Amino acid sequence: MILGLGIGLVEVPRFEAMEERHRERLHAKVFTAGERAYASRRKRGYESLAVRLAAKLAARRALGLASAGWHDFEVTRAPGRPPVMRFHGAAADAAARLGVTDVALTLTHDALCCVGQVVLESAERSESDTEVGS
């Protein structure tokens, strides 16, 4: 059963400009050490960070947490595997209250735009859930 859905959009040129002005403060406030390390290994690391910001915005919306800290949301990625959204602190507490058992994350980006989409799911099926083709 779907418990929440969020989408986040970040304009790459705007993020780049913000990063140029406030790089250290922005990185420390918004991104975890793991996210910063991942981006530092990428040729266009600023795009990796921008798309992670989009994912964090999407997760905040899906959980309905406008005031949660940025470090409460973390995008991780094992080599050869798709990215995963992890919740910490207030985000983990909110997910537990909602009964979230799975988080689906989709990221996409190009030179102009980054999009993150998060779907929160529970293992329970509601009566309103229907199977495709029935």
WOPENOR-V891612 format. One record per backbone hydrogen bond with DSSP energy under -0.5 kcal/mol. CO is the residue of the C=O (numbers start at 1). NH is the residue of the N-H. E is the energy in kcal/mol with one decimal. If there is no record, write none. Layout:
CO;NH;E + CO;NH;E
//
This chain:
1;122;-2.3 + 4;120;-3.1 + 6;118;-2.7 + 8;116;-2.3 + 10;12;-0.5 + 10;114;-2.5 + 11;15;-2.4 + 12;16;-3.0 + 13;17;-2.1 + 14;18;-2.2 + 15;19;-2.8 + 16;20;-2.4 + 17;21;-1.6 + 18;22;-2.4 + 19;23;-1.0 + 22;26;-3.4 + 23;27;-2.9 + 24;28;-2.4 + 25;29;-2.3 + 26;30;-2.6 + 27;31;-1.8 + 32;36;-2.4 + 33;37;-2.4 + 34;38;-2.3 + 35;39;-2.3 + 36;40;-2.1 + 37;41;-0.8 + 38;41;-1.0 + 39;42;-1.5 + 42;45;-0.9 + 44;47;-1.5 + 44;48;-1.2 + 45;49;-2.1 + 46;50;-2.4 + 47;51;-2.5 + 48;52;-1.3 + 49;53;-2.2 + 50;54;-2.0 + 51;55;-1.9 + 52;56;-2.2 + 53;57;-2.4 + 54;58;-2.2 + 55;59;-2.5 + 56;60;-2.4 + 57;61;-2.0 + 58;62;-2.6 + 59;63;-2.2 + 60;64;-1.2 + 60;65;-2.5 + 64;66;-0.7 + 65;68;-0.6 + 69;72;-1.5 + 70;73;-1.4 + 72;88;-2.6 + 74;76;-0.6 + 74;86;-3.2 + 76;84;-2.9 + 78;81;-2.4 + 84;76;-2.7 + 84;86;-0.5 + 86;74;-2.4 + 88;91;-1.4 + 88;92;-1.0 + 89;93;-2.2 + 90;94;-2.4 + 91;95;-2.4 + 92;96;-2.2 + 93;97;-2.3 + 94;98;-2.0 + 95;99;-1.1 + 95;100;-2.7 + 102;121;-2.7 + 104;119;-2.4 + 106;117;-2.6 + 108;115;-3.0 + 112;12;-1.8 + 113;110;-2.0 + 114;10;-2.4 + 115;108;-2.1 + 116;8;-2.8 + 117;106;-2.3 + 118;6;-2.5 + 119;104;-2.9 + 120;3;-3.2 + 120;4;-1.3 + 121;101;-3.1 + 121;102;-1.8 + 126;129;-1.2 + 131;134;-1.6
//
